[in-house]
Amino acid sequence: MANRMLGQECFVLKNKAISHLHDFFLNSINSDVSAIDLCDEIPTTDYSLLFSENHDERAKSLEHLGKACQEFGFFYLINGVEQSVVEGALKGISDFFELTNQEERREYLKKNPMDRIRWGFRSHAGENREYLKIVAHPENHCPSKPASFRGAIGEYFKRMHEVELGLAKAISKILGYEETYIEKEFKLEAGFDVSAMNLYPPSFQSKGSIGVPEHTDPGFFVSLIQDVNGGLQMLTHKGNWVTVNIPRNAIFINLGDHLEILSNGKYKSHIHQVILDNNEVNRISMATLHGPSLDTFVAPASRFIDESHPPAYRGMTYKESLEFNGSDEIDVQSSLSLLRIPFSL
């Protein structure tokens, strides 16, 4: 009975927090950014130029990344992971859903809060997708079937982790710190990364237009690859929904809740959703949430706190934040609304 009451309280608390999400998000963008007249075209960052040996080229690229982080909170990243590796990962996901039957996949239904592989199926007005979630780092957990799956996914995770560390260096420098700052603060070598591999149905097979409802994501950032464009929509700082159409040879990067917390709101974790209206065929995507280590305590950094900018978020470990609204670690559910100061129900 006590566990049931606790679950109900968490559900009510989460729903009340979500009900405030739109208003708080739009009102909390700082005045410097809201005064800028921006178009909604998603910026592109060339990963290779962030580490160019040409000083001017590198400086210009870092400045461009800084604007993308502060004025958008999301961007396309090119020249980070080889296209062949991305295509191999997407082929591996496709094989998983096509070469195994649903009974085999049901092996990974929720068993306990410490699951490291979890499968689920949603088909209702509020959510339409089949998904496989796996813990990808610090240890890669992966289903045994099909045989080619682990290798294809593992190679992508390996390359993406290198990109994660590179972006941590670049963003640290943009924020005015030494380049190892974020890597050390988030303990990224032991970072808790979870990958959600999604199979979205065509619109004529879905039970509504929503693939995944509005939310933000915890962690440092989220990387996304997909086989068919369309579906993912980002809410811009101006309150407009913009559709993500990832160019070939690019990965989509969306800043996470815990970078927002660390920067005391300087960088925002943006609300997004998945819409199925334009899905003519099955669509596959893989969103990987790159997080701090589970034991990392994340709170606003002192550099971003002064009399005019008091701490806007309460601090807690990454593990505590993932479980704060009653979810499991592998669910990687956001608790950002509950961590803001003050939060009133």
Backbone torsions as a table, in degrees:
resi	resn	phi	psi	omega
1	MET	NA	-41.7	-179.6
2	ALA	-63.7	-40.9	179.6
3	ASN	-65.1	-37.7	179.3
4	ARG	-64.9	-42.2	179.3
5	MET	-65.0	-40.3	178.3
6	LEU	-63.1	-41.2	178.6
7	GLY	-62.9	-40.8	179.1
8	GLN	-65.1	-40.4	179.0
9	GLU	-63.4	-41.5	178.4
10	CYS	-63.2	-40.8	-179.5
11	PHE	-63.5	-45.5	179.3
12	VAL	-63.6	-44.5	-179.6
13	LEU	-60.7	-43.3	-179.5
14	LYS	-64.1	-44.5	-178.9
15	ASN	-65.1	-37.4	177.8
16	LYS	-66.8	-37.1	178.2
17	ALA	-65.3	-44.5	-179.6
18	ILE	-62.7	-33.7	-178.1
19	SER	-65.3	-22.0	178.6
20	HIS	-93.8	-5.0	-167.6
21	LEU	-61.4	-48.5	-177.7
22	HIS	-59.7	-51.5	-175.4
23	ASP	-62.6	-44.5	-178.5
24	PHE	-65.2	-41.8	-178.0
25	PHE	-59.9	-48.5	-176.3
26	LEU	-71.8	-31.0	-178.7
27	ASN	-82.8	-18.4	-173.4
28	SER	-93.8	-4.5	175.3
29	ILE	-65.1	130.3	-173.8
30	ASN	-67.7	157.7	-171.4
31	SER	-64.0	-29.2	-179.6
32	ASP	-63.7	-41.8	-177.9
33	VAL	-73.9	-42.4	-175.8
34	SER	-65.7	-19.8	-179.3
35	ALA	-82.6	-11.4	-177.4
36	ILE	-84.4	134.2	178.9
37	ASP	-88.2	101.3	-175.5
38	LEU	-113.7	145.7	169.2
39	CYS	-83.9	169.2	-176.1
40	ASP	-96.2	15.8	177.5
41	GLU	-73.3	124.6	-176.1
42	ILE	-68.4	127.5	-178.3
43	PRO	-71.3	159.0	177.9
44	THR	-120.4	133.5	177.6
45	THR	-115.4	132.3	176.9
46	ASP	-90.9	109.0	-176.1
47	TYR	-58.5	-39.5	-176.1
48	SER	-63.8	-32.7	-177.9
49	LEU	-74.7	-18.4	177.9
50	LEU	-65.1	-19.7	-177.6
51	PHE	-124.8	25.9	179.8
52	SER	-63.1	145.2	176.3
53	GLU	-74.6	-15.4	176.0
54	ASN	-81.9	116.1	-173.5
55	HIS	-59.0	-46.6	-178.0
56	ASP	-65.0	-40.5	179.6
57	GLU	-64.3	-42.5	179.7
58	ARG	-66.1	-43.7	-178.9
59	ALA	-63.2	-42.1	179.5
60	LYS	-65.1	-39.6	180.0
61	SER	-67.0	-39.9	177.3
62	LEU	-65.3	-39.9	177.2
63	GLU	-62.7	-42.3	179.2
64	HIS	-63.0	-42.3	178.1
65	LEU	-63.7	-40.3	178.8
66	GLY	-60.1	-41.7	178.4
67	LYS	-66.9	-40.2	178.8
68	ALA	-61.6	-41.2	-179.5
69	CYS	-67.7	-43.8	-174.3
70	GLN	-83.4	-36.9	-173.7
71	GLU	-92.8	-17.1	178.9
72	PHE	-123.7	-54.2	-174.3
73	GLY	91.2	3.8	178.1
74	PHE	-159.4	156.0	-176.7
75	PHE	-167.1	162.0	171.5
76	TYR	-86.7	140.1	178.3
77	LEU	-117.5	121.4	177.6
78	ILE	-109.8	158.8	178.5
79	ASN	59.5	35.9	176.9
80	GLY	-103.9	-59.4	177.5
81	VAL	-118.7	135.1	-177.9
82	GLU	-57.7	141.4	-178.8
83	GLN	-59.5	-34.8	179.9
84	SER	-63.7	-34.3	178.6
85	VAL	-70.8	-41.9	177.7
86	VAL	-62.4	-47.0	-179.3
87	GLU	-64.4	-35.8	177.3
88	GLY	-64.1	-40.6	178.7
89	ALA	-65.2	-44.8	179.4
90	LEU	-64.0	-37.3	176.4
91	LYS	-64.5	-39.9	178.5
92	GLY	-62.4	-41.4	178.1
93	ILE	-65.5	-44.3	178.0
94	SER	-58.2	-43.2	179.3
95	ASP	-63.0	-38.7	179.9
96	PHE	-59.6	-46.9	-177.6
97	PHE	-74.8	-27.0	-176.3
98	GLU	-91.9	-34.3	-172.2
99	LEU	-97.5	-3.5	172.5
100	THR	-116.1	152.3	177.1
101	ASN	-95.9	166.1	-173.6
102	GLN	-63.6	-31.2	178.2
103	GLU	-64.0	-40.3	176.9
104	GLU	-65.4	-39.0	-179.0
105	ARG	-70.5	-27.7	179.2
106	ARG	-64.4	-13.8	174.4
107	GLU	-56.2	-26.8	-175.4
108	TYR	-102.0	19.0	170.4
109	LEU	-61.4	157.3	-177.4
110	LYS	-52.2	126.8	176.4
111	LYS	-113.0	-45.8	179.1
112	ASN	-156.2	167.0	-175.9
113	PRO	-61.0	-18.7	-177.1
114	MET	-98.6	17.0	175.7
115	ASP	-51.1	140.9	174.6
116	ARG	-112.2	-6.8	170.1
117	ILE	-136.1	132.1	180.0
118	ARG	-146.0	132.0	178.5
119	TRP	-110.6	149.3	177.0
120	GLY	-154.2	158.6	178.9
121	PHE	-136.2	126.6	179.8
122	ARG	-126.6	130.2	178.5
123	SER	-148.3	82.8	178.4
124	HIS	-155.0	177.7	-173.3
125	ALA	-58.6	-30.1	-175.3
126	GLY	-93.0	-11.9	-178.4
127	GLU	-164.8	134.4	179.7
128	ASN	-138.3	101.9	176.6
129	ARG	-173.2	157.8	164.6
130	GLU	-109.9	139.5	-176.1
131	TYR	-142.3	156.6	170.8
132	LEU	-128.6	122.9	176.0
133	LYS	-110.6	133.5	177.7
134	ILE	-135.3	146.9	171.1
135	VAL	-78.1	120.0	-173.0
136	ALA	-99.4	-19.3	-177.0
137	HIS	-158.7	143.4	11.7
138	PRO	-77.5	-11.5	174.4
139	GLU	-125.9	135.8	-178.2
140	ASN	-84.6	113.5	175.8
141	HIS	-99.7	134.0	-172.8
142	CYS	-152.5	140.7	174.8
143	PRO	-58.3	153.5	-177.7
144	SER	-80.0	-18.8	179.9
145	LYS	-120.7	145.5	-8.6
146	PRO	-72.4	166.6	-171.6
147	ALA	-61.4	-33.2	-176.1
148	SER	-80.5	-9.5	-171.1
149	PHE	-64.2	-51.5	-175.4
150	ARG	-58.7	-43.0	-177.7
151	GLY	-66.0	-44.9	-178.4
152	ALA	-65.7	-44.0	-179.9
153	ILE	-70.1	-40.3	-178.7
154	GLY	-61.4	-39.6	179.2
155	GLU	-65.0	-40.5	177.5
156	TYR	-63.5	-45.7	-179.5
157	PHE	-61.3	-39.9	179.5
158	LYS	-61.1	-48.1	-179.1
159	ARG	-68.2	-38.5	-178.1
160	MET	-69.5	-30.6	177.0
161	HIS	-66.7	-36.8	175.9
162	GLU	-63.2	-41.1	177.4
163	VAL	-64.9	-40.0	178.0
164	GLU	-57.2	-46.7	179.8
165	LEU	-65.7	-36.4	177.5
166	GLY	-65.9	-44.1	177.8
167	LEU	-65.4	-33.8	176.4
168	ALA	-61.5	-41.4	177.5
169	LYS	-64.0	-46.3	-177.0
170	ALA	-64.9	-46.0	-178.0
171	ILE	-68.9	-33.9	175.1
172	SER	-58.8	-44.9	-180.0
173	LYS	-65.7	-39.0	178.9
174	ILE	-62.7	-37.3	-178.9
175	LEU	-78.6	-4.4	176.8
176	GLY	95.1	13.7	-179.6
177	TYR	-106.4	170.7	170.7
178	GLU	-66.6	154.5	-167.9
179	GLU	-66.7	-17.0	179.7
180	THR	-91.6	5.1	-172.0
181	TYR	-59.2	-57.7	-176.5
182	ILE	-64.5	-40.0	179.1
183	GLU	-57.2	-41.2	179.8
184	LYS	-75.7	-43.3	-177.8
185	GLU	-62.3	-40.0	-178.4
186	PHE	-93.2	-5.1	-177.5
187	LYS	50.7	55.5	-171.4
188	LEU	-67.0	-22.4	177.6
189	GLU	-65.3	-23.3	174.8
190	ALA	-114.1	21.3	-175.3
191	GLY	-59.7	145.6	-179.6
192	PHE	-94.2	101.1	-178.8
193	ASP	-105.7	131.9	177.7
194	VAL	-124.2	132.2	179.5
195	SER	-109.9	128.8	176.5
196	ALA	-107.4	114.7	179.8
197	MET	-102.0	118.9	-169.2
198	ASN	-115.3	139.5	170.9
199	LEU	-117.3	110.6	-179.5
200	TYR	-99.7	137.0	-178.5
201	PRO	-79.6	162.9	170.1
202	PRO	-61.9	155.5	-176.1
203	SER	-59.3	-33.8	-177.2
204	PHE	-73.1	-11.0	178.0
205	GLN	-104.1	-9.5	-176.1
206	SER	-84.6	160.7	178.8
207	LYS	-102.6	40.1	-178.5
208	GLY	149.3	173.3	-175.9
209	SER	-90.1	-5.3	-175.0
210	ILE	-95.4	122.3	171.8
211	GLY	-83.7	-54.1	173.7
212	VAL	-136.3	130.9	-178.0
213	PRO	-71.6	170.8	-177.6
214	GLU	-56.5	136.9	179.0
215	HIS	-168.7	168.1	164.0
216	THR	-114.8	169.9	-177.1
217	ASP	-119.6	140.7	176.1
218	PRO	-72.5	168.3	173.5
219	GLY	105.8	-170.8	178.5
220	PHE	-75.1	-57.2	173.3
221	PHE	-158.4	169.3	176.4
222	VAL	-115.9	134.9	172.6
223	SER	-108.8	139.1	-176.6
224	LEU	-130.7	134.1	168.9
225	ILE	-127.0	153.6	-178.9
226	GLN	-153.5	157.3	-177.9
227	ASP	-92.6	-23.7	179.7
228	VAL	-131.9	131.5	-178.9
229	ASN	-73.6	160.9	179.5
230	GLY	97.4	154.2	177.4
231	GLY	113.4	-61.3	-179.5
232	LEU	-73.4	130.0	176.6
233	GLN	-125.9	136.1	178.7
234	MET	-108.1	140.1	174.3
235	LEU	-90.0	114.9	-178.2
236	THR	-76.3	171.5	180.0
237	HIS	-65.4	-17.9	179.1
238	LYS	-90.3	0.4	178.8
239	GLY	86.3	16.6	178.8
240	ASN	-101.9	142.2	173.1
241	TRP	-86.5	128.3	178.2
242	VAL	-121.8	134.1	-177.9
243	THR	-82.9	135.5	179.9
244	VAL	-88.6	114.3	174.8
245	ASN	-117.8	95.7	-171.9
246	ILE	-71.8	122.4	177.2
247	PRO	-65.6	156.2	175.2
248	ARG	-60.0	144.7	-178.4
249	ASN	70.2	20.8	179.4
250	ALA	-128.4	157.9	173.8
251	ILE	-123.9	141.9	178.9
252	PHE	-90.7	132.2	-179.6
253	ILE	-118.0	128.9	178.3
254	ASN	-126.6	122.8	-177.4
255	LEU	-65.0	144.9	-174.3
256	GLY	-99.9	171.1	-177.4
257	ASP	-55.3	-39.4	-170.5
258	HIS	-80.1	-19.1	168.7
259	LEU	-74.4	-35.3	174.1
260	GLU	-61.5	-43.5	179.7
261	ILE	-65.0	-48.7	-178.4
262	LEU	-58.4	-40.3	-178.0
263	SER	-88.2	7.9	178.8
264	ASN	54.2	37.7	175.7
265	GLY	92.1	-1.0	178.2
266	LYS	-62.0	-44.9	174.3
267	TYR	-105.9	136.6	-174.4
268	LYS	-106.3	143.6	169.3
269	SER	-91.2	116.9	-169.1
270	HIS	-93.2	143.6	175.6
271	ILE	-66.0	140.2	176.9
272	HIS	-148.3	167.2	-179.0
273	GLN	-153.0	165.7	175.4
274	VAL	-118.9	124.8	-178.9
275	ILE	-112.3	140.2	-175.3
276	LEU	-104.4	1.7	-172.4
277	ASP	-52.5	-36.9	-175.2
278	ASN	-100.3	7.8	179.1
279	ASN	-72.9	112.4	176.1
280	GLU	-95.8	-20.8	179.7
281	VAL	-137.4	173.1	172.3
282	ASN	-58.2	142.2	178.9
283	ARG	-124.7	132.3	179.2
284	ILE	-110.7	137.2	173.9
285	SER	-141.3	158.4	173.3
286	MET	-134.2	114.5	176.4
287	ALA	-106.4	121.0	179.5
288	THR	-110.3	121.0	-179.9
289	LEU	-92.7	111.3	-177.2
290	HIS	-93.1	108.7	-172.3
291	GLY	-115.3	168.9	169.9
292	PRO	-64.0	173.1	171.3
293	SER	-66.0	155.8	-175.8
294	LEU	-61.8	-28.9	-177.5
295	ASP	-92.4	3.5	-179.4
296	THR	-73.3	127.8	175.7
297	PHE	-87.7	120.1	-176.7
298	VAL	-114.1	125.4	177.9
299	ALA	-148.4	164.4	177.9
300	PRO	-56.0	133.2	179.4
301	ALA	-73.6	149.7	-175.0
302	SER	-60.2	-30.8	-179.0
303	ARG	-60.0	-26.3	-175.0
304	PHE	-104.0	14.9	-179.3
305	ILE	-119.7	128.4	171.8
306	ASP	-154.2	-171.1	-176.8
307	GLU	-61.4	-34.2	-179.7
308	SER	-84.1	-17.0	-177.8
309	HIS	-133.3	75.4	176.5
310	PRO	-66.9	165.2	178.0
311	PRO	-55.2	127.5	-177.2
312	ALA	-101.5	-2.2	-177.1
313	TYR	-140.2	144.7	173.5
314	ARG	-80.9	148.0	-179.3
315	GLY	-94.1	147.7	173.6
316	MET	-165.5	168.3	178.6
317	THR	-70.1	158.8	179.6
318	TYR	-60.7	-41.5	178.2
319	LYS	-59.0	-46.1	-179.9
320	GLU	-61.3	-39.6	-178.5
321	SER	-68.6	-35.2	179.1
322	LEU	-69.3	-27.7	-177.8
323	GLU	-101.1	0.3	-170.1
324	PHE	-63.6	-33.0	-178.8
325	ASN	-102.2	18.5	176.3
326	GLY	93.2	6.0	-178.8
327	SER	-89.0	169.4	174.1
328	ASP	-92.5	164.1	-179.7
329	GLU	-55.7	-45.7	-174.4
330	ILE	-70.7	-16.5	176.5
331	ASP	-68.7	-25.6	-176.3
332	VAL	39.3	55.6	178.6
333	GLN	-89.8	141.7	-178.6
334	SER	-72.2	141.7	170.7
335	SER	-125.5	22.2	-173.4
336	LEU	-57.6	-43.3	-178.7
337	SER	-61.0	-31.5	-178.8
338	LEU	-81.2	-16.2	-177.9
339	LEU	-93.6	-10.2	-179.6
340	ARG	-71.6	146.7	178.5
341	ILE	-113.9	128.0	-9.6
342	PRO	-85.5	157.3	174.0
343	PHE	-116.6	123.4	-178.8
344	SER	-120.0	136.5	179.2
345	LEU	-90.5	NA	NA
